[in-house]
């Protein structure tokens, strides 16, 4: 018996294609195919619910097991689809923010959850360097929004308070199991992708690499790994041949200098241009998990 697990995204895409193919036989065939999928989903949902009930009755459904179930991407998705997730929406949102907080902190920023309304609106406040930073919109979209919508797909909108600045919004539909399992390429979702070699960076070392078609320049400091798009915010040139220097009288600092135009960027302070503070390098959301370094890229970037 095979022990390999199916790829949820690939499975969802295959289901969608089969449903579309059934439409060629006419609307009745399409309706029957959709009903078949719906009945199968309901059957497995009932079975999943019964498994949880039996585990609870046996005294095995403790906090550790619930945390493991909720922490597994596939199981968590199934629990959400069937309304069986052990954590409420506010707790799931808070846990999602905790997951991305290390990335925000690496750029001197943070995020606070202000409220989750009954209407499905999450209200946040960006703190530290993220507040008023020219790159905060990228940080929000690729790190915070992606984490929240993945953990709580019933959320309809995210509003960000940046000292009376315009709020960022986003909408994600939750229609069926196939929508939950649809391949990322179909919706332009953010995909966390392993970045080969970044986990092997030594402190003070800089490297340029490509992750799913996205050119990245990254370095490791004592406080962690930092990653940006490989494009100077001043002239647009890549950082080929660049190195890191320490800013005078600033312990622990790291300055990335563009070899083409000579612009200087503070790596630890969200890539701010030291001569033109209104300019920033474009940060790439990055997480270190289980000894591996992953960066967030739009599925549409992939080649």
C-alpha atoms as a printed R data frame, in Angstrom:
    type eleno elety resid chain resno       x      y       z
1   ATOM     1    CA   UNK     A     1   0.000  0.000   0.000
2   ATOM     2    CA   UNK     A     2   1.379  3.407  -0.942
3   ATOM     3    CA   UNK     A     3   2.171  5.795   1.915
4   ATOM     4    CA   UNK     A     4   2.505  8.906  -0.229
5   ATOM     5    CA   UNK     A     5   0.040 11.717   0.380
6   ATOM     6    CA   UNK     A     6  -1.808 13.419  -2.483
7   ATOM     7    CA   UNK     A     7  -1.082 17.032  -3.307
8   ATOM     8    CA   UNK     A     8  -4.235 18.940  -2.199
9   ATOM     9    CA   UNK     A     9  -3.750 21.702  -4.759
10  ATOM    10    CA   UNK     A    10  -3.244 19.244  -7.611
11  ATOM    11    CA   UNK     A    11  -6.250 17.215  -6.468
12  ATOM    12    CA   UNK     A    12  -8.445 20.310  -6.330
13  ATOM    13    CA   UNK     A    13  -7.318 21.364  -9.797
14  ATOM    14    CA   UNK     A    14  -8.059 17.887 -11.161
15  ATOM    15    CA   UNK     A    15 -11.566 17.969  -9.660
16  ATOM    16    CA   UNK     A    16 -12.215 21.354 -11.276
17  ATOM    17    CA   UNK     A    17 -11.062 20.081 -14.668
18  ATOM    18    CA   UNK     A    18 -13.269 17.002 -14.433
19  ATOM    19    CA   UNK     A    19 -16.277 19.180 -13.548
20  ATOM    20    CA   UNK     A    20 -15.545 21.451 -16.492
21  ATOM    21    CA   UNK     A    21 -15.194 18.442 -18.796
22  ATOM    22    CA   UNK     A    22 -18.563 17.137 -17.631
23  ATOM    23    CA   UNK     A    23 -20.162 20.364 -18.834
24  ATOM    24    CA   UNK     A    24 -19.419 19.270 -22.408
25  ATOM    25    CA   UNK     A    25 -22.109 16.616 -22.002
26  ATOM    26    CA   UNK     A    26 -24.699 19.243 -21.138
27  ATOM    27    CA   UNK     A    27 -26.094 20.995 -18.042
28  ATOM    28    CA   UNK     A    28 -27.678 17.840 -16.618
29  ATOM    29    CA   UNK     A    29 -24.340 16.014 -16.636
30  ATOM    30    CA   UNK     A    30 -22.711 19.031 -14.986
31  ATOM    31    CA   UNK     A    31 -25.365 19.149 -12.258
32  ATOM    32    CA   UNK     A    32 -24.989 15.434 -11.568
33  ATOM    33    CA   UNK     A    33 -21.211 15.727 -11.348
34  ATOM    34    CA   UNK     A    34 -21.486 18.646  -8.915
35  ATOM    35    CA   UNK     A    35 -24.026 16.736  -6.835
36  ATOM    36    CA   UNK     A    36 -21.684 13.748  -6.717
37  ATOM    37    CA   UNK     A    37 -18.830 15.924  -5.420
38  ATOM    38    CA   UNK     A    38 -21.138 17.533  -2.869
39  ATOM    39    CA   UNK     A    39 -22.387 14.171  -1.576
40  ATOM    40    CA   UNK     A    40 -18.865 12.777  -1.290
41  ATOM    41    CA   UNK     A    41 -17.759 15.900   0.613
42  ATOM    42    CA   UNK     A    42 -20.739 15.594   2.968
43  ATOM    43    CA   UNK     A    43 -20.020 11.902   3.542
44  ATOM    44    CA   UNK     A    44 -16.393 12.466   4.411
45  ATOM    45    CA   UNK     A    45 -17.342 15.460   6.533
46  ATOM    46    CA   UNK     A    46 -19.719 13.304   8.566
47  ATOM    47    CA   UNK     A    47 -17.012 10.682   8.928
48  ATOM    48    CA   UNK     A    48 -14.469 13.265  10.080
49  ATOM    49    CA   UNK     A    49 -16.922 14.583  12.647
50  ATOM    50    CA   UNK     A    50 -17.538 11.065  13.937
51  ATOM    51    CA   UNK     A    51 -13.783 10.452  14.272
52  ATOM    52    CA   UNK     A    52 -13.498 13.549  16.474
53  ATOM    53    CA   UNK     A    53 -16.467 12.442  18.565
54  ATOM    54    CA   UNK     A    54 -14.954  8.978  19.126
55  ATOM    55    CA   UNK     A    55 -11.591 10.506  20.052
56  ATOM    56    CA   UNK     A    56 -13.341 12.808  22.525
57  ATOM    57    CA   UNK     A    57 -15.370  9.975  24.063
58  ATOM    58    CA   UNK     A    58 -12.166  7.953  24.482
59  ATOM    59    CA   UNK     A    59 -10.464 10.875  26.257
60  ATOM    60    CA   UNK     A    60  -7.850 11.172  23.494
61  ATOM    61    CA   UNK     A    61  -8.944 14.531  22.114
62  ATOM    62    CA   UNK     A    62  -6.742 16.661  24.365
63  ATOM    63    CA   UNK     A    63  -5.241 20.097  23.756
64  ATOM    64    CA   UNK     A    64  -2.082 18.649  22.210
65  ATOM    65    CA   UNK     A    65  -4.021 16.618  19.647
66  ATOM    66    CA   UNK     A    66  -6.264 19.590  18.821
67  ATOM    67    CA   UNK     A    67  -3.203 21.763  18.283
68  ATOM    68    CA   UNK     A    68  -1.673 19.129  16.001
69  ATOM    69    CA   UNK     A    69  -4.856 18.846  13.940
70  ATOM    70    CA   UNK     A    70  -5.238 22.600  13.667
71  ATOM    71    CA   UNK     A    71  -1.575 22.996  12.758
72  ATOM    72    CA   UNK     A    72  -1.707 20.600   9.822
73  ATOM    73    CA   UNK     A    73  -2.506 22.521   6.626
74  ATOM    74    CA   UNK     A    74  -4.599 19.810   4.966
75  ATOM    75    CA   UNK     A    75  -6.475 18.683   8.105
76  ATOM    76    CA   UNK     A    76  -7.091 22.288   9.132
77  ATOM    77    CA   UNK     A    77  -8.586 23.022   5.705
78  ATOM    78    CA   UNK     A    78 -10.928 20.059   5.968
79  ATOM    79    CA   UNK     A    79 -11.982 21.053   9.491
80  ATOM    80    CA   UNK     A    80 -12.758 24.569   8.252
81  ATOM    81    CA   UNK     A    81 -14.776 23.302   5.289
82  ATOM    82    CA   UNK     A    82 -16.953 21.192   7.564
83  ATOM    83    CA   UNK     A    83 -17.243 23.691  10.417
84  ATOM    84    CA   UNK     A    84 -15.272 21.468  12.799
85  ATOM    85    CA   UNK     A    85 -12.221 23.621  13.488
86  ATOM    86    CA   UNK     A    86 -11.429 23.691  17.230
87  ATOM    87    CA   UNK     A    87 -10.411 27.347  17.268
88  ATOM    88    CA   UNK     A    88 -12.679 30.342  16.752
89  ATOM    89    CA   UNK     A    89 -12.011 32.919  14.072
90  ATOM    90    CA   UNK     A    90 -10.379 35.466  16.400
91  ATOM    91    CA   UNK     A    91  -7.984 32.898  17.831
92  ATOM    92    CA   UNK     A    92  -7.082 31.685  14.339
93  ATOM    93    CA   UNK     A    93  -6.373 35.252  13.230
94  ATOM    94    CA   UNK     A    94  -4.201 35.856  16.292
95  ATOM    95    CA   UNK     A    95  -2.277 32.629  15.681
96  ATOM    96    CA   UNK     A    96  -1.737 33.652  12.046
97  ATOM    97    CA   UNK     A    97  -0.300 36.993  13.152
98  ATOM    98    CA   UNK     A    98   1.973 35.221  15.622
99  ATOM    99    CA   UNK     A    99   3.319 33.113  12.740
100 ATOM   100    CA   UNK     A   100   4.367 36.160  10.677
101 ATOM   101    CA   UNK     A   101   5.435 38.313  13.627
102 ATOM   102    CA   UNK     A   102   9.083 37.110  13.439
103 ATOM   103    CA   UNK     A   103   9.294 38.397   9.857
104 ATOM   104    CA   UNK     A   104   7.788 41.752  10.781
105 ATOM   105    CA   UNK     A   105  10.099 41.990  13.770
106 ATOM   106    CA   UNK     A   106  13.128 41.342  11.579
107 ATOM   107    CA   UNK     A   107  12.294 44.617   9.833
108 ATOM   108    CA   UNK     A   108  11.669 46.526  13.031
109 ATOM   109    CA   UNK     A   109   7.895 46.302  12.806
110 ATOM   110    CA   UNK     A   110   4.945 44.587  14.403
111 ATOM   111    CA   UNK     A   111   1.189 44.262  14.002
112 ATOM   112    CA   UNK     A   112  -1.580 44.461  16.581
113 ATOM   113    CA   UNK     A   113  -5.013 42.879  16.254
114 ATOM   114    CA   UNK     A   114  -7.590 45.508  17.175
115 ATOM   115    CA   UNK     A   115 -10.813 43.684  16.428
116 ATOM   116    CA   UNK     A   116 -12.570 40.917  14.520
117 ATOM   117    CA   UNK     A   117 -16.115 42.074  13.839
118 ATOM   118    CA   UNK     A   118 -19.247 39.986  13.466
119 ATOM   119    CA   UNK     A   119 -19.361 41.167   9.832
120 ATOM   120    CA   UNK     A   120 -16.102 39.380   9.008
121 ATOM   121    CA   UNK     A   121 -13.787 42.402   9.155
122 ATOM   122    CA   UNK     A   122 -10.329 42.217  10.723
123 ATOM   123    CA   UNK     A   123  -8.955 45.533  11.996
124 ATOM   124    CA   UNK     A   124  -5.191 45.761  12.426
125 ATOM   125    CA   UNK     A   125  -2.622 48.366  13.375
126 ATOM   126    CA   UNK     A   126   0.889 48.332  11.934
127 ATOM   127    CA   UNK     A   127   3.559 49.267  14.467
128 ATOM   128    CA   UNK     A   128   7.226 50.186  14.432
129 ATOM   129    CA   UNK     A   129   8.938 50.537  11.064
130 ATOM   130    CA   UNK     A   130   5.883 49.123   9.308
131 ATOM   131    CA   UNK     A   131   3.894 52.217  10.283
132 ATOM   132    CA   UNK     A   132   4.414 54.805   7.571
133 ATOM   133    CA   UNK     A   133   7.057 52.728   5.814
134 ATOM   134    CA   UNK     A   134   7.014 52.864   2.029
135 ATOM   135    CA   UNK     A   135   7.215 49.086   1.927
136 ATOM   136    CA   UNK     A   136   4.463 48.448   4.484
137 ATOM   137    CA   UNK     A   137   1.899 47.740   1.739
138 ATOM   138    CA   UNK     A   138   4.063 44.900   0.429
139 ATOM   139    CA   UNK     A   139   4.630 43.574   3.945
140 ATOM   140    CA   UNK     A   140   0.899 43.630   4.628
141 ATOM   141    CA   UNK     A   141  -0.191 42.028   1.360
142 ATOM   142    CA   UNK     A   142   2.357 39.237   1.188
143 ATOM   143    CA   UNK     A   143   2.780 38.366   4.852
144 ATOM   144    CA   UNK     A   144  -0.123 39.490   6.992
145 ATOM   145    CA   UNK     A   145  -3.042 39.183   4.557
146 ATOM   146    CA   UNK     A   146  -1.921 35.813   3.247
147 ATOM   147    CA   UNK     A   147  -1.571 34.400   6.759
148 ATOM   148    CA   UNK     A   148  -4.981 35.697   7.875
149 ATOM   149    CA   UNK     A   149  -6.935 34.516   4.844
150 ATOM   150    CA   UNK     A   150  -5.291 31.071   4.990
151 ATOM   151    CA   UNK     A   151  -6.184 30.677   8.673
152 ATOM   152    CA   UNK     A   152  -9.624 32.291   8.514
153 ATOM   153    CA   UNK     A   153 -11.089 32.147   4.979
154 ATOM   154    CA   UNK     A   154 -14.437 33.423   6.268
155 ATOM   155    CA   UNK     A   155 -12.873 36.865   6.752
156 ATOM   156    CA   UNK     A   156 -14.262 39.257   4.125
157 ATOM   157    CA   UNK     A   157 -12.047 42.280   4.576
158 ATOM   158    CA   UNK     A   158  -8.908 43.489   6.343
159 ATOM   159    CA   UNK     A   159  -8.706 47.098   7.479
160 ATOM   160    CA   UNK     A   160  -5.381 48.542   8.558
161 ATOM   161    CA   UNK     A   161  -5.027 51.606  10.708
162 ATOM   162    CA   UNK     A   162  -1.877 53.505   9.773
163 ATOM   163    CA   UNK     A   163  -2.559 56.802  11.468
164 ATOM   164    CA   UNK     A   164  -5.580 57.654   9.320
165 ATOM   165    CA   UNK     A   165  -4.049 56.287   6.115
166 ATOM   166    CA   UNK     A   166  -6.136 54.361   3.617
167 ATOM   167    CA   UNK     A   167  -7.018 50.834   4.605
168 ATOM   168    CA   UNK     A   168  -6.015 47.817   2.569
169 ATOM   169    CA   UNK     A   169  -8.773 45.445   1.616
170 ATOM   170    CA   UNK     A   170  -9.101 41.983   0.222
171 ATOM   171    CA   UNK     A   171 -11.788 39.425  -0.400
172 ATOM   172    CA   UNK     A   172 -11.575 35.658  -0.614
173 ATOM   173    CA   UNK     A   173 -14.555 33.448  -1.469
174 ATOM   174    CA   UNK     A   174 -15.309 30.219   0.343
175 ATOM   175    CA   UNK     A   175 -17.618 28.265  -1.917
176 ATOM   176    CA   UNK     A   176 -16.742 24.611  -1.715
177 ATOM   177    CA   UNK     A   177 -14.092 22.034  -0.993
178 ATOM   178    CA   UNK     A   178 -12.763 22.378  -4.527
179 ATOM   179    CA   UNK     A   179 -12.311 26.119  -3.995
180 ATOM   180    CA   UNK     A   180 -10.337 25.436  -0.808
181 ATOM   181    CA   UNK     A   181  -8.096 22.978  -2.648
182 ATOM   182    CA   UNK     A   182  -7.758 24.902  -5.910
183 ATOM   183    CA   UNK     A   183  -4.209 25.206  -7.180
184 ATOM   184    CA   UNK     A   184  -2.540 28.523  -6.254
185 ATOM   185    CA   UNK     A   185  -1.770 29.310  -9.892
186 ATOM   186    CA   UNK     A   186  -5.483 29.734 -10.562
187 ATOM   187    CA   UNK     A   187  -6.013 32.480  -8.009
188 ATOM   188    CA   UNK     A   188  -2.684 34.312  -7.852
189 ATOM   189    CA   UNK     A   189  -2.246 33.285  -4.233
190 ATOM   190    CA   UNK     A   190   0.954 33.769  -2.312
191 ATOM   191    CA   UNK     A   191   3.044 30.609  -2.138
192 ATOM   192    CA   UNK     A   192   5.681 29.995   0.533
193 ATOM   193    CA   UNK     A   193   8.592 28.505  -1.375
194 ATOM   194    CA   UNK     A   194  11.818 27.009  -0.049
195 ATOM   195    CA   UNK     A   195  14.844 29.112  -0.964
196 ATOM   196    CA   UNK     A   196  17.742 26.757  -1.538
197 ATOM   197    CA   UNK     A   197  21.013 27.902  -0.018
198 ATOM   198    CA   UNK     A   198  19.662 30.646   2.227
199 ATOM   199    CA   UNK     A   199  19.635 28.319   5.230
200 ATOM   200    CA   UNK     A   200  23.391 27.821   4.749
201 ATOM   201    CA   UNK     A   201  24.280 31.526   4.812
202 ATOM   202    CA   UNK     A   202  26.940 32.450   7.361
203 ATOM   203    CA   UNK     A   203  26.581 35.581   9.491
204 ATOM   204    CA   UNK     A   204  27.593 38.585   7.403
205 ATOM   205    CA   UNK     A   205  27.298 36.666   4.119
206 ATOM   206    CA   UNK     A   206  25.299 37.999   1.171
207 ATOM   207    CA   UNK     A   207  23.882 36.034  -1.753
208 ATOM   208    CA   UNK     A   208  21.735 36.577  -4.830
209 ATOM   209    CA   UNK     A   209  19.340 33.856  -5.921
210 ATOM   210    CA   UNK     A   210  16.089 33.218  -7.766
211 ATOM   211    CA   UNK     A   211  13.041 31.690  -6.082
212 ATOM   212    CA   UNK     A   212  10.198 30.638  -8.392
213 ATOM   213    CA   UNK     A   213  11.256 33.286 -10.891
214 ATOM   214    CA   UNK     A   214  11.665 36.030  -8.283
215 ATOM   215    CA   UNK     A   215  15.182 37.506  -8.068
216 ATOM   216    CA   UNK     A   216  16.177 37.907  -4.427
217 ATOM   217    CA   UNK     A   217  19.165 39.339  -2.572
218 ATOM   218    CA   UNK     A   218  19.525 37.979   0.957
219 ATOM   219    CA   UNK     A   219  21.927 38.089   3.865
220 ATOM   220    CA   UNK     A   220  22.231 36.675   7.358
221 ATOM   221    CA   UNK     A   221  22.907 38.829  10.398
222 ATOM   222    CA   UNK     A   222  23.010 37.816  14.036
223 ATOM   223    CA   UNK     A   223  19.305 38.692  14.237
224 ATOM   224    CA   UNK     A   224  18.325 36.438  11.318
225 ATOM   225    CA   UNK     A   225  17.990 36.290   7.536
226 ATOM   226    CA   UNK     A   226  16.814 39.332   5.562
227 ATOM   227    CA   UNK     A   227  15.585 39.193   1.967
228 ATOM   228    CA   UNK     A   228  14.719 41.843  -0.627
229 ATOM   229    CA   UNK     A   229  13.978 41.955  -4.325
230 ATOM   230    CA   UNK     A   230  17.262 42.077  -6.192
231 ATOM   231    CA   UNK     A   231  16.716 45.606  -7.496
232 ATOM   232    CA   UNK     A   232  18.152 48.868  -6.224
233 ATOM   233    CA   UNK     A   233  15.405 51.259  -5.112
234 ATOM   234    CA   UNK     A   234  17.381 54.157  -6.585
235 ATOM   235    CA   UNK     A   235  18.465 52.927 -10.019
236 ATOM   236    CA   UNK     A   236  16.791 49.519 -10.414
237 ATOM   237    CA   UNK     A   237  20.058 47.648 -11.006
238 ATOM   238    CA   UNK     A   238  20.689 44.227  -9.410
239 ATOM   239    CA   UNK     A   239  23.139 43.941  -6.523
240 ATOM   240    CA   UNK     A   240  25.699 41.944  -8.460
241 ATOM   241    CA   UNK     A   241  29.064 42.248  -6.736
242 ATOM   242    CA   UNK     A   242  27.596 44.051  -3.706
243 ATOM   243    CA   UNK     A   243  28.727 43.478  -0.146
244 ATOM   244    CA   UNK     A   244  27.723 44.397   3.393
245 ATOM   245    CA   UNK     A   245  29.327 47.087   5.510
246 ATOM   246    CA   UNK     A   246  28.728 48.340   9.040
247 ATOM   247    CA   UNK     A   247  27.374 51.860   9.425
248 ATOM   248    CA   UNK     A   248  29.680 54.142  11.442
249 ATOM   249    CA   UNK     A   249  28.849 54.294  15.171
250 ATOM   250    CA   UNK     A   250  25.836 51.948  14.725
251 ATOM   251    CA   UNK     A   251  26.504 48.572  16.408
252 ATOM   252    CA   UNK     A   252  24.910 45.601  14.703
253 ATOM   253    CA   UNK     A   253  24.018 47.555  11.570
254 ATOM   254    CA   UNK     A   254  24.423 46.262   8.023
255 ATOM   255    CA   UNK     A   255  24.520 48.500   4.971
256 ATOM   256    CA   UNK     A   256  23.971 47.169   1.454
257 ATOM   257    CA   UNK     A   257  25.585 49.370  -1.201
258 ATOM   258    CA   UNK     A   258  24.463 49.388  -4.819
259 ATOM   259    CA   UNK     A   259  27.533 48.760  -7.041
260 ATOM   260    CA   UNK     A   260  25.898 50.705  -9.887
261 ATOM   261    CA   UNK     A   261  24.805 54.005  -8.314
262 ATOM   262    CA   UNK     A   262  26.349 53.862  -4.845
263 ATOM   263    CA   UNK     A   263  23.054 54.147  -2.914
264 ATOM   264    CA   UNK     A   264  23.204 52.792   0.653
265 ATOM   265    CA   UNK     A   265  20.422 50.757   2.248
266 ATOM   266    CA   UNK     A   266  20.045 49.749   5.893
267 ATOM   267    CA   UNK     A   267  19.265 46.028   5.793
268 ATOM   268    CA   UNK     A   268  17.902 45.844   9.344
269 ATOM   269    CA   UNK     A   269  15.629 48.867   8.983
270 ATOM   270    CA   UNK     A   270  13.387 47.536   6.215
271 ATOM   271    CA   UNK     A   271  15.925 48.445   3.523
272 ATOM   272    CA   UNK     A   272  15.665 52.213   4.010
273 ATOM   273    CA   UNK     A   273  17.841 54.394   1.763
274 ATOM   274    CA   UNK     A   274  20.241 56.191   4.096
275 ATOM   275    CA   UNK     A   275  20.501 59.215   1.794
276 ATOM   276    CA   UNK     A   276  16.844 59.331   0.684
277 ATOM   277    CA   UNK     A   277  14.727 57.964   3.584
278 ATOM   278    CA   UNK     A   278  11.538 58.005   1.518
279 ATOM   279    CA   UNK     A   279  12.996 55.174  -0.581
280 ATOM   280    CA   UNK     A   280  13.096 51.543   0.509
281 ATOM   281    CA   UNK     A   281  14.164 48.267  -0.953
282 ATOM   282    CA   UNK     A   282  11.207 45.975  -1.554
283 ATOM   283    CA   UNK     A   283  11.187 43.350   1.219
284 ATOM   284    CA   UNK     A   284  10.404 39.733   0.469
285 ATOM   285    CA   UNK     A   285   8.449 38.018   3.272
286 ATOM   286    CA   UNK     A   286  10.654 35.340   4.758
287 ATOM   287    CA   UNK     A   287  10.231 32.699   7.440
288 ATOM   288    CA   UNK     A   288  12.669 30.208   8.938
289 ATOM   289    CA   UNK     A   289  10.820 26.997   9.758
290 ATOM   290    CA   UNK     A   290  12.256 23.633  10.732
291 ATOM   291    CA   UNK     A   291  15.733 24.691   9.681
292 ATOM   292    CA   UNK     A   292  14.629 25.795   6.195
293 ATOM   293    CA   UNK     A   293  14.210 29.292   4.812
294 ATOM   294    CA   UNK     A   294  11.032 30.017   2.849
295 ATOM   295    CA   UNK     A   295  10.068 33.179   0.982
296 ATOM   296    CA   UNK     A   296   6.630 34.279  -0.182
297 ATOM   297    CA   UNK     A   297   6.092 34.745  -3.909
298 ATOM   298    CA   UNK     A   298   2.999 35.277  -5.980
299 ATOM   299    CA   UNK     A   299   2.046 32.146  -7.902
300 ATOM   300    CA   UNK     A   300   1.871 34.252 -11.071
301 ATOM   301    CA   UNK     A   301   5.621 34.973 -10.701
302 ATOM   302    CA   UNK     A   302   6.489 31.330 -11.083
303 ATOM   303    CA   UNK     A   303   7.960 30.226 -14.387
